[in-house]
Amino acid sequence: MQLTIHRGTHEIGGNCIEIATAQSRIILDIGMPLFKSEGEPHNTGALKRQPKQELLDSGILPKVPGLFVDGPRPDAILLSHAHEDHTGLLRHSNPEVPIFASKGTSKMMLAGAKFALQPVLPKERYRELESKKTVNIGDFTITAYSVDHSIYGAQAFLIEAGGKKVLYSGDLRMHGRKPGMHRSLIEEVAKQNVDLLLMEGTHIGHTDYKGDNEFELEDEITDLIKSAPGITLASFSPQHVDRLVAMLRATKKAGKVFVADAYTAFVMHLIASETSVPRPESTEWVKVFFPKFFLESYERKGMTTFFSLMSPARIEINEIRSNPSKFVMIFRPNMVDSDFEGTLPNQARCLYSRWTGYLEQEEWQTTRAKLEEVNGDLIEVHTSGHIYANDIIDFVGQINAKSVTPIHTFDAERFQEHFNNVKLLRDGETIEVA
């Protein structure tokens, strides 16, 4: 069994990994890079618009035979989760290659494609991967395991062929709402004598840092909603179901009404049968607000049935303005002008739960100014979707693989400070799994 990391050995995001035998090949993730080589963030919107040949010429698309360039096609693509730094190059891939992913990932990709210009998962290419159920792809035996990450449906993969075993962690954490997931993964895999652990290391360079867990964050959010003098505006990705659950629970504990936008309501509807998230169309304390951009586009996007289903829960902006302190409302900066007509409700409080770097963007600088105009505030309430450094050390120790190779990190060399079995790779380097 041979391993090649085409992208991701020394950067956060952009994962693209190939595992091959003499007869079979699989690709693990197919991600859009987030950062340039000098550490400056990519304009991912611009990358999405670039033609395939330009992306190949610039090195954004790795020249993987049969996937992005001519050659024998791989047997499959496996997607660990629906974030674009793991799926974003999918539209450029060979359309004959089947795509394996969890049902949750397929639902998040559907929502992302409908509302956020994210990659489409073609129905004819999709094959479901169920947690702890083995599938055979060519020479490979693959078992997916559900993991806790900042998006619904994330998985790790145990890959076996030729008497060797590789565990790909994907992106995961140990401080989310579902700690049983990582405990189950460790219990199942540690006894299997893994030869190589491909381990995400986003935070490995920060052993002195450990943020809140999701339950601590929920308590903080609850206090901030209860003490808000006006409307609470909540900014987070609706695909981050842990954060969605925290906001919903905090809203209910504060005795307020949760106002989902169309995107959030769509996610809630998709996952209601599999989670504790309520259906917005049949819940007294949840309402649905249709932003102007959705009203202008839902027919074109084929969402007439969804619009009709959610319409009984619909709330208008005038009702929100009439009693703003009653509501916790999903918010995006473009709503200031398009839906609030340039002026937010008095003393609005924005709970910001995204990557802190986005606050440097012009739209968030403008939003801060708009909040200041009405004596409002913006408060960051966030915890990472990625495993903390000391939890990495614990996890790697418990899996006890023969060797560990870092991925999804700027600090791959820092693994050597904690483990004596580290196998560092460069992008494009092929090794034999020993």
Stockholm file with secondary structure:
# STOCKHOLM 1.0

chainA/1-434         MQLTIHRGTHEIGGNCIEIATAQSRIILDIGMPLFKSEGEPHNTGALKRQPKQELLDSGILPKVPGLFVDGPRPDAILLSHAHEDHTGLLRHSNPEVPIFASKGTSKMMLAGAKFALQPVLPKERYRELESKKTVNIGDFTITAYSVDHSIYGAQAFLIEAGGKKVLYSGDLRMHGRKPGMHRSLIEEVAKQNVDLLLMEGTHIGHTDYKGDNEFELEDEITDLIKSAPGITLASFSPQHVDRLVAMLRATKKAGKVFVADAYTAFVMHLIASETSVPRPESTEWVKVFFPKFFLESYERKGMTTFFSLMSPARIEINEIRSNPSKFVMIFRPNMVDSDFEGTLPNQARCLYSRWTGYLEQEEWQTTRAKLEEVNGDLIEVHTSGHIYANDIIDFVGQINAKSVTPIHTFDAERFQEHFNNVKLLRDGETIEVA
#=GR chainA/1-434 SS CEEEEEECTTSSBCCEEEEECSSCEEEECCCCBCBCTTSCBCCHHHHHHSCHHHHHHHTSSCCCBTTTBSSSCCSEEECSCSCHHHHTTGGGSCTTSCEEECHHHHHHHHHHHHHSCCCCCCTTTEEECCBTCEEEETTEEEEEEECCCSSTTCEEEEEEETTEEEEECCSCCSSSSCHHHHHHHHHHHGGGCCSEEEEECTTTTCTTCCCCCHHHHHHHHHHHHHHCSSCEEEESCTTCHHHHHHHHHHHHHTTCEEEEEHHHHHHHHHHTTTSSCCCGGGCTTEEEECCHHHHTTTTTTTCHHHHHHHGGGBCCHHHHHHSGGGEEEECCTTHHHHTTTTCCCTTCEEEECSCGGGGGSHHHHHHHHHHHHTTCEEEECCCCSSCCHHHHHHHHHHHCCSEEEEESCSCGGGGGGTCSCBCCCCTTCEEECC
#=GC SS_cons         CEEEEEECTTSSBCCEEEEECSSCEEEECCCCBCBCTTSCBCCHHHHHHSCHHHHHHHTSSCCCBTTTBSSSCCSEEECSCSCHHHHTTGGGSCTTSCEEECHHHHHHHHHHHHHSCCCCCCTTTEEECCBTCEEEETTEEEEEEECCCSSTTCEEEEEEETTEEEEECCSCCSSSSCHHHHHHHHHHHGGGCCSEEEEECTTTTCTTCCCCCHHHHHHHHHHHHHHCSSCEEEESCTTCHHHHHHHHHHHHHTTCEEEEEHHHHHHHHHHTTTSSCCCGGGCTTEEEECCHHHHTTTTTTTCHHHHHHHGGGBCCHHHHHHSGGGEEEECCTTHHHHTTTTCCCTTCEEEECSCGGGGGSHHHHHHHHHHHHTTCEEEECCCCSSCCHHHHHHHHHHHCCSEEEEESCSCGGGGGGTCSCBCCCCTTCEEECC
//
